């Protein structure tokens, strides 16, 4: 897909209008390509650095900066050895009424979820997890680590902690059976979110490779606790690292007033 400047996207990056405004060439072209990307379906392949440089008469360094800027805006996903594609971003709303199960959020967005269990074990949890689950200092917890994908693309890394008495419920998820949510429901529980935090943070070096990241960018770092709605007891402590080119996280506190017509 090539992009010309007579498509309403704006003036060429080296044009007199842009020089007058003092806009750097890479930002001017990134702005124009952003408007074009908004009209394309997710997964559409964009021009390569070489194609952008040749079409717009700019250096390869400037063309590279254009794609890096689009990546910083979370508009594209760059796949090593394949190319640059329009990002498929899912709106992930953080609020007290949010679905407990991730698969439902993805399906509501019209995409297909997939999860892969990396490890499952019992070990002594960190202090924050112990407090969140109401465990004693010497108690072990069950921990399940997963990498989850959306429409075949790696999307996030998740670490789920559970009290030891829930082992019969969650052990079935290790072989690709029920989701964690389904396993807890089958065990007679009613999982609901109890609290959640979300912030942008630098992804840890041991998690970045699982997310197919060569560097360590800022990702959404979400921690949330799950309770059994019937008994009111904590049943999970969850930590996730979400790729920003897959999830558009929106924190919602109450509802804004409706506009008057």
C-alpha positions in Angstrom: 0.0 0.0 0.0 1.5 3.3 -1.1 0.4 6.7 0.1 0.3 9.8 -2.1 -0.2 13.4 -1.0 -3.2 14.1 -3.2 -5.4 11.8 -1.1 -6.4 14.5 1.4 -3.9 13.4 4.0 -2.1 16.8 4.1 0.9 18.5 2.5 4.1 16.7 1.7 6.6 16.7 4.6 9.0 19.0 2.7 6.4 21.4 1.5 6.4 25.1 2.1 3.4 24.9 4.4 5.2 22.5 6.7 8.5 24.4 6.6 6.5 27.6 7.6 5.1 25.8 10.6 8.4 24.4 11.5 7.1 20.8 11.7 9.8 18.1 11.4 9.5 16.1 8.2 9.0 12.8 10.1 6.2 14.2 12.3 4.4 15.8 9.3 4.4 12.5 7.4 3.5 10.5 10.6 0.5 12.8 11.0 -0.6 12.2 7.4 -0.2 8.5 7.8 -2.1 8.5 11.0 -5.1 9.9 9.2 -4.8 7.3 6.5 -4.4 4.5 9.1 -7.7 5.5 10.7 -9.4 4.5 7.4 -7.8 1.1 7.1 -8.9 -2.2 8.7 -6.6 -3.7 11.4 -3.9 -5.9 10.0 -3.4 -3.9 6.8 0.2 -3.9 5.8 1.9 -0.5 5.5 4.8 0.5 3.3 8.3 -0.4 4.3 11.0 2.1 5.2 12.5 1.8 1.7 9.1 2.4 0.1 8.3 5.4 2.3 11.7 6.9 1.6 11.4 6.4 -2.2 7.8 7.7 -2.4 8.3 10.9 -0.4 11.9 11.7 -1.3 13.2 11.5 2.3 16.2 9.7 3.9 15.9 6.2 5.3 16.5 7.6 8.8 13.5 9.9 8.4 11.4 7.1 7.1 12.4 4.9 10.1 11.5 7.8 12.4 8.1 7.9 10.8 7.4 4.3 11.6 8.8 4.7 15.1 6.5 7.6 15.7 3.5 5.6 14.5 4.6 2.8 16.9 4.9 5.3 19.8 1.3 6.3 19.1 0.3 2.6 19.3 -1.2 2.8 15.8 1.0 0.1 14.2 2.6 -3.2 15.1 6.1 -3.9 13.7 6.8 -7.6 13.1 10.4 -8.5 12.7 11.1 -10.0 9.3 7.5 -9.4 8.1 6.7 -5.7 8.1 4.5 -3.0 9.7 0.8 -3.5 10.2 -2.2 -1.4 11.4 -2.6 -2.3 15.0 -5.7 -4.2 16.2 -6.4 -2.5 19.5 -9.1 -3.6 21.9 -10.7 -1.3 24.3 -10.0 -2.6 27.8 -12.2 -0.8 30.4 -11.0 -0.8 34.0 -14.0 -0.4 36.3 -15.7 -2.2 39.1 -18.2 -3.8 36.8 -15.6 -5.1 34.4 -15.8 -8.8 33.3 -13.6 -11.0 35.5 -12.6 -13.2 32.5 -10.3 -11.8 29.9 -11.7 -14.1 27.1 -15.0 -12.4 27.4 -13.5 -8.9 27.0 -11.7 -10.0 23.8 -14.8 -11.7 22.3 -16.9 -8.7 23.0 -14.4 -6.7 20.9 -15.0 -9.2 18.0 -11.6 -10.9 18.3 -10.5 -14.4 19.2 -8.6 -15.1 22.4 -6.0 -17.8 22.9 -3.9 -18.6 26.0 -0.7 -20.7 26.6 0.3 -21.9 30.0 4.0 -21.4 30.6 4.2 -22.8 34.1 2.1 -24.0 37.0 3.6 -24.5 40.5 3.2 -24.1 44.2 5.5 -21.7 46.0 5.7 -19.1 48.8 4.2 -15.9 47.4 5.5 -12.3 47.7 4.2 -10.3 50.6 1.8 -8.3 48.4 0.2 -11.5 47.1 0.1 -13.1 50.6 -1.8 -10.0 51.9 -4.1 -9.9 48.9 -5.1 -13.6 49.4 -5.2 -13.4 53.2 -2.6 -16.2 53.6 -0.3 -16.9 56.6 3.4 -16.1 56.3 4.4 -19.8 55.9 1.6 -20.7 53.4 2.3 -21.6 49.8 0.1 -20.5 46.9 -0.7 -21.9 43.5 0.8 -19.7 40.7 -0.1 -20.1 37.0 1.8 -18.1 34.4 0.3 -17.6 30.9 1.0 -15.8 27.7 -2.3 -14.8 25.9 -2.9 -13.9 22.3 -5.5 -11.9 20.4 -6.2 -13.0 16.8 -2.9 -14.9 16.7 -0.8 -12.0 18.0 0.9 -12.1 21.4 -1.0 -9.6 23.6 -0.1 -10.0 27.3 1.7 -11.9 30.0 -0.3 -12.9 33.1 0.7 -14.3 36.5 -2.3 -15.7 38.5 -2.0 -16.6 42.2 -4.6 -18.7 44.1 -5.0 -19.9 47.6 -3.9 -23.6 48.1 -7.4 -24.9 48.7 -8.3 -24.0 45.1 -5.8 -26.5 43.6 -8.6 -28.9 42.4 -10.3 -26.0 40.6 -7.3 -24.5 38.7 -5.2 -27.6 37.9 -7.5 -28.4 35.0 -6.3 -25.3 33.2 -2.7 -26.5 32.9 -3.6 -28.9 30.0 -5.5 -26.3 28.0 -8.9 -27.2 29.3 -11.2 -24.7 30.9 -10.2 -21.1 31.3 -9.4 -20.0 34.9 -12.7 -18.3 35.1 -14.6 -21.4 33.9 -12.6 -23.6 36.3 -13.5 -21.4 39.3 -17.2 -21.3 38.3 -17.2 -25.1 37.9 -15.8 -25.3 41.5 -18.9 -23.5 42.7 -17.4 -20.0 43.0 -18.7 -16.7 41.5 -15.5 -14.7 40.6 -15.8 -10.9 40.5 -13.2 -8.1 40.5 -12.7 -6.7 43.9 -10.1 -4.0 43.1 -7.7 -3.1 40.3 -4.7 -0.8 39.6 -3.4 0.1 36.2 -0.3 2.2 35.3 2.3 2.5 32.5 5.6 0.9 33.5 8.7 -0.5 31.9 8.3 -4.2 31.2 10.7 -6.4 33.2 13.6 -8.0 31.2 12.3 -11.6 32.0 8.8 -10.8 30.6 9.7 -8.9 27.5 10.8 -12.0 25.4 7.5 -13.7 26.1 5.8 -10.7 24.6 8.0 -10.8 21.5 9.7 -7.5 22.5 13.3 -6.9 21.6 13.5 -3.8 23.9 11.8 -2.8 27.1 9.0 -0.3 26.3 6.4 1.1 28.6 3.4 -1.3 28.8 0.2 -1.3 30.8 0.9 -3.0 34.1 -2.4 -4.1 35.7 -2.8 -5.8 39.1 -6.3 -6.9 40.2 -7.8 -9.0 42.9 -10.7 -11.4 42.5 -13.3 -12.3 45.2 -15.9 -14.9 45.4 -19.1 -12.9 45.3 -21.1 -15.3 47.4 -18.6 -15.8 50.3 -16.7 -12.5 49.9 -13.4 -14.2 50.2 -10.3 -13.4 48.1 -9.7 -16.1 45.5 -7.1 -14.7 43.1 -4.3 -12.1 42.8 -3.4 -11.3 39.2 -0.6 -9.4 37.6 -0.6 -8.7 33.9 1.6 -6.9 31.4 -0.4 -5.7 28.4 1.1 -4.6 25.0 -0.1 -1.1 24.2 -0.4 -1.9 20.5 -3.1 -4.4 21.4 -5.0 -2.9 24.4 -6.4 0.6 24.7 -6.8 0.8 28.5 -9.5 3.1 29.7 -9.9 3.8 33.4 -13.6 4.6 34.2 -14.8 6.2 37.5 -18.5 6.5 37.4 -20.4 7.6 34.3 -20.2 11.0 32.6 -23.5 13.0 32.3 -25.3 12.5 29.1 -25.2 15.3 26.6 -28.3 17.4 26.2 -29.8 17.4 22.8 
